[in-house]
């Protein structure tokens, strides 16, 4: 993304993407967010405003 956004650095692009994906996560809810995250490599949860890739098991 940083190459596509004018005057952007990798850090600011990560911040911008995270802001959008956190809003998407809030809109679609935790169940669908979990489903999306289950199909992404480990580490993407942070972009969705999550500390972990999957919800903790009860």
Backbone as a chain_set.jsonl record, in Angstrom:
{"seq": "XXXXXXXXXXXXXXXXXXXXXXXXXXXXXXXXXXXXXXXXXXXXXXXXXXXXXXXXXX", "coords": {"N": [[0.81, -1.199, 0.0], [1.991, 1.206, 0.681], [3.385, 2.031, -1.545], [1.4, 2.81, -3.206], [0.034, 4.9, -2.063], [0.272, 8.366, -2.003], [3.122, 10.063, -0.711], [3.484, 8.279, 1.409], [4.664, 6.121, 3.999], [5.858, 2.816, 4.874], [5.012, 2.441, 7.539], [2.955, 4.39, 7.94], [1.166, 3.559, 5.99], [0.488, 1.021, 6.966], [-0.849, 1.796, 9.291], [-3.027, 3.205, 8.151], [-4.311, 1.129, 6.677], [-4.919, -0.595, 8.777], [-6.745, 0.978, 10.196], [-8.934, 1.023, 8.439], [-9.514, -1.767, 8.2], [-10.117, -2.389, 10.849], [-12.478, -0.946, 11.186], [-14.045, -2.315, 9.305], [-14.091, -4.839, 10.528], [-15.543, -4.25, 12.858], [-17.977, -3.66, 11.706], [-18.748, -6.061, 10.373], [-18.781, -7.9, 12.396], [-17.763, -10.174, 15.101], [-17.841, -12.99, 14.508], [-17.726, -13.308, 11.675], [-15.384, -11.915, 11.227], [-13.577, -13.605, 12.568], [-13.755, -15.776, 10.828], [-12.675, -14.709, 8.452], [-10.066, -14.116, 9.366], [-9.166, -16.676, 9.918], [-8.395, -17.594, 7.497], [-6.199, -16.226, 6.783], [-2.609, -15.655, 6.993], [-0.773, -16.044, 10.092], [-0.533, -13.222, 12.205], [-1.928, -11.239, 10.881], [-4.07, -10.45, 12.36], [-3.609, -8.22, 13.941], [-3.94, -6.107, 12.156], [-6.636, -5.995, 12.024], [-7.391, -4.972, 14.39], [-7.127, -6.752, 16.437], [-5.602, -8.655, 19.033], [-4.805, -11.286, 18.874], [-4.648, -14.065, 16.561], [-6.832, -15.865, 16.528], [-9.84, -16.264, 18.437], [-9.696, -16.921, 21.93], [-9.997, -20.193, 23.286], [-12.66, -21.407, 25.229]], "CA": [[0.0, 0.0, 0.0], [2.781, 2.432, 0.787], [3.793, 2.471, -2.879], [0.217, 3.324, -3.893], [-0.447, 6.108, -1.395], [1.257, 9.449, -2.109], [3.82, 10.506, 0.505], [3.239, 7.305, 2.466], [5.726, 5.214, 4.403], [5.255, 1.545, 5.292], [4.342, 2.591, 8.841], [1.688, 5.114, 7.79], [0.273, 2.699, 5.209], [0.0, -0.004, 7.9], [-1.808, 2.488, 10.147], [-4.219, 3.47, 7.347], [-4.967, -0.148, 6.401], [-5.457, -1.07, 10.041], [-7.937, 1.778, 10.505], [-10.023, 0.553, 7.583], [-9.87, -3.142, 8.54], [-10.763, -2.375, 12.158], [-13.856, -0.514, 10.941], [-14.714, -3.444, 8.642], [-14.297, -5.858, 11.553], [-16.636, -3.788, 13.707], [-19.206, -3.727, 10.917], [-19.136, -7.435, 10.038], [-18.944, -8.656, 13.63], [-16.67, -11.056, 15.486], [-17.884, -14.316, 13.878], [-17.221, -13.212, 10.304], [-13.974, -11.528, 11.333], [-12.85, -14.836, 12.867], [-13.71, -16.58, 9.595], [-11.698, -14.065, 7.563], [-8.734, -14.286, 9.939], [-8.765, -18.083, 9.846], [-7.884, -17.854, 6.158], [-5.009, -15.4, 6.587], [-1.456, -16.087, 7.785], [-0.638, -15.516, 11.448], [-0.019, -11.861, 12.253], [-2.844, -10.286, 10.267], [-5.091, -10.04, 13.327], [-3.305, -6.858, 14.385], [-4.506, -5.154, 11.2], [-8.073, -5.956, 12.274], [-7.602, -4.489, 15.742], [-7.139, -7.903, 17.332], [-4.298, -8.993, 19.572], [-4.477, -12.658, 18.509], [-5.223, -14.507, 15.295], [-8.136, -16.471, 16.781], [-10.377, -16.074, 19.789], [-9.262, -17.941, 22.898], [-10.952, -21.261, 23.53], [-13.195, -21.379, 26.605]], "C": [[0.849, 1.258, 0.0], [3.258, 2.921, -0.573], [2.626, 3.086, -3.653], [-0.327, 4.619, -3.294], [0.613, 7.197, -1.471], [1.825, 9.832, -0.743], [3.613, 9.56, 1.69], [4.5, 6.491, 2.746], [5.073, 3.874, 4.747], [4.493, 1.66, 6.618], [3.0, 3.317, 8.71], [0.693, 4.304, 6.97], [-0.324, 1.613, 6.095], [-1.069, 0.608, 8.817], [-3.12, 2.72, 9.388], [-5.002, 2.187, 7.074], [-5.611, -0.688, 7.667], [-6.719, -0.313, 10.433], [-9.141, 1.293, 9.706], [-10.464, -0.851, 8.0], [-10.499, -3.247, 9.925], [-12.22, -1.938, 12.023], [-14.655, -1.62, 10.257], [-15.046, -4.522, 9.664], [-15.457, -5.497, 12.469], [-17.973, -3.936, 12.986], [-19.666, -5.163, 10.688], [-19.296, -8.327, 11.257], [-17.839, -9.672, 13.867], [-16.667, -12.414, 14.773], [-17.312, -14.282, 12.461], [-15.759, -12.771, 10.291], [-13.12, -12.741, 11.652], [-12.697, -15.702, 11.617], [-12.683, -16.011, 8.61], [-10.283, -14.322, 8.073], [-8.253, -15.726, 9.869], [-8.168, -18.438, 8.489], [-6.644, -17.022, 5.821], [-3.848, -15.941, 7.411], [-1.45, -15.418, 9.162], [-0.039, -14.105, 11.383], [-0.942, -10.819, 11.648], [-3.889, -9.773, 11.241], [-4.862, -8.612, 13.811], [-3.893, -5.809, 13.446], [-6.015, -5.003, 11.382], [-8.391, -5.48, 13.691], [-7.673, -5.594, 16.774], [-5.73, -8.204, 17.802], [-3.846, -10.384, 19.15], [-5.16, -13.022, 17.21], [-6.623, -15.064, 15.483], [-8.563, -16.205, 18.215], [-9.909, -17.222, 20.676], [-10.375, -18.956, 23.105], [-11.398, -21.209, 24.994], [-13.091, -22.737, 27.251]], "O": [[0.478, 2.262, -0.607], [3.512, 4.114, -0.739], [2.834, 3.798, -4.635], [-1.067, 5.348, -3.954], [1.746, 6.977, -1.044], [1.098, 9.912, 0.247], [3.573, 9.998, 2.839], [5.292, 6.212, 1.845], [3.853, 3.808, 4.897], [3.444, 1.039, 6.788], [2.011, 2.895, 9.31], [-0.508, 4.36, 7.233], [-1.514, 1.314, 5.989], [-2.091, -0.027, 9.078], [-4.199, 2.462, 9.921], [-6.224, 2.163, 7.225], [-6.735, -1.188, 7.627], [-7.663, -0.91, 10.95], [-10.241, 1.169, 10.244], [-11.661, -1.102, 8.141], [-11.339, -4.118, 10.149], [-13.099, -2.5, 12.675], [-15.819, -1.839, 10.592], [-16.154, -5.058, 9.669], [-16.266, -6.358, 12.815], [-18.979, -4.296, 13.598], [-20.858, -5.451, 10.798], [-19.887, -9.402, 11.161], [-17.074, -9.996, 12.958], [-15.597, -12.938, 14.464], [-16.504, -15.136, 12.095], [-14.986, -13.206, 9.438], [-12.046, -12.903, 11.073], [-11.639, -16.286, 11.381], [-11.913, -16.761, 8.008], [-9.402, -14.701, 7.301], [-7.051, -15.97, 9.771], [-7.508, -19.468, 8.349], [-6.111, -17.105, 4.715], [-4.067, -16.613, 8.418], [-2.049, -14.361, 9.357], [0.861, -13.845, 10.585], [-0.754, -9.625, 11.881], [-4.534, -8.758, 10.974], [-5.818, -7.879, 14.062], [-4.301, -4.737, 13.893], [-6.603, -4.012, 10.95], [-9.534, -5.577, 14.138], [-8.216, -5.401, 17.862], [-4.77, -8.028, 17.052], [-2.647, -10.648, 19.071], [-6.126, -12.378, 16.799], [-7.514, -14.772, 14.686], [-7.733, -15.952, 19.089], [-9.748, -18.352, 20.216], [-11.555, -18.607, 23.1], [-10.581, -20.989, 25.887], [-13.49, -22.904, 28.404]]}, "num_chains": 1, "name": "protein.A"}
